[in-house]
Amino acid sequence: MTHSRTVDRTIFHSLTVTALHLCATIVLNRIVEPDIRTDPISQVAAHDLIHICYRLRKAKYLQTPRSLIWPLPVFIAAIEITDEVYQDWALSYFAELEH
């Protein structure tokens, strides 16, 4: 993943595909181990999802819908992540979507 400040269309699509892969990782882990609340692999995936979402949001890509999958990755990450700071960030994102 590139760390440049700009997000062009190619980077946006690459990050979107990465986000979908991370979502699938979390969902698959929950299907395979339904009795476990979370696991280290899912936590890393959720953290990575939040970072991708934060980067795209900061670049103004998540203010206007440019892809049909958003805000699914934010939703999955918010459900999975145990860090309260990230949970609050996700909740504020959803609150902004209401307007």
GIWOHU-V434210 format. One record per residue. N is the residue number from 1. RES is the residue in one small letter. PHI is phi as a letter, one per 40 degrees, with the letter a starting at -180 (none if undefined). OMEGA is omega in whole degrees, -180 to 180 (NA if undefined). D_CENTER is the distance of its C-alpha to the mean C-alpha in Angstrom with 2 decimals. Layout:
BEGIN
n: <N	N>
res: <RES	RES>
phi: <PHI	PHI>
omega: <OMEGA	OMEGA>
d_center: <D_CENTER	D_CENTER>
END
This chain:
BEGIN
n: <1	2	3	4	5	6	7	8	9	10	11	12	13	14	15	16	17	18	19	20	21	22	23	24	25	26	27	28	29	30	31	32	33	34	35	36	37	38	39	40	41	42	43	44	45	46	47	48	49	50	51	52	53	54	55	56	57	58	59	60	61	62	63	64	65	66	67	68	69	70	71	72	73	74	75	76	77	78	79	80	81	82	83	84	85	86	87	88	89	90	91	92	93	94	95	96	97	98	99>
res: <m	t	h	s	r	t	v	d	r	t	i	f	h	s	l	t	v	t	a	l	h	l	c	a	t	i	v	l	n	r	i	v	e	p	d	i	r	t	d	p	i	s	q	v	a	a	h	d	l	i	h	i	c	y	r	l	r	k	a	k	y	l	q	t	p	r	s	l	i	w	p	l	p	v	f	i	a	a	i	e	i	t	d	e	v	y	q	d	w	a	l	s	y	f	a	e	l	e	h>
phi: <none	c	b	c	c	c	b	c	c	c	c	d	c	c	c	c	c	c	c	c	c	c	c	c	c	c	c	c	c	c	c	c	b	c	c	c	c	a	a	d	c	c	c	c	c	c	c	c	c	c	c	c	c	c	c	c	c	c	c	g	c	c	c	b	c	b	a	c	c	c	b	d	c	c	c	c	c	c	c	c	c	b	c	c	c	c	c	c	c	c	c	c	c	c	c	c	c	c	c>
omega: <179	-178	178	-177	-179	178	177	-176	-180	178	178	-179	177	179	178	178	177	179	178	177	179	177	180	177	-179	-178	179	178	178	178	-178	-178	-175	-178	-179	-179	178	179	-178	180	179	178	177	179	180	177	179	177	180	180	176	-180	178	-180	180	178	179	178	178	178	-178	177	177	-177	176	-179	-179	-176	-179	15	180	179	178	-180	-179	179	-179	179	-173	-170	-180	180	-176	178	179	177	178	179	180	178	178	177	-180	177	177	179	-180	-173	NA>
d_center: <14.49	16.58	16.62	18.60	18.11	18.38	16.02	18.29	17.83	17.85	15.15	12.98	13.70	13.29	9.76	9.10	11.03	9.42	5.95	8.47	10.31	7.93	7.56	11.30	11.96	10.86	12.75	15.62	16.03	16.35	18.84	20.81	21.06	21.03	23.07	20.73	18.24	15.96	16.76	16.21	14.48	11.83	11.55	11.21	8.48	6.54	7.75	6.94	3.16	4.39	7.02	6.02	5.02	8.14	10.05	9.86	10.65	13.39	14.70	15.03	13.17	11.20	14.53	16.13	14.77	15.09	13.38	13.78	10.43	8.69	7.87	7.46	3.86	4.09	7.25	6.94	5.31	7.97	10.50	10.35	10.23	13.82	13.81	15.09	14.20	10.43	11.31	13.50	11.14	8.92	12.41	13.70	11.14	12.29	15.79	15.79	14.97	18.17	20.33>
END
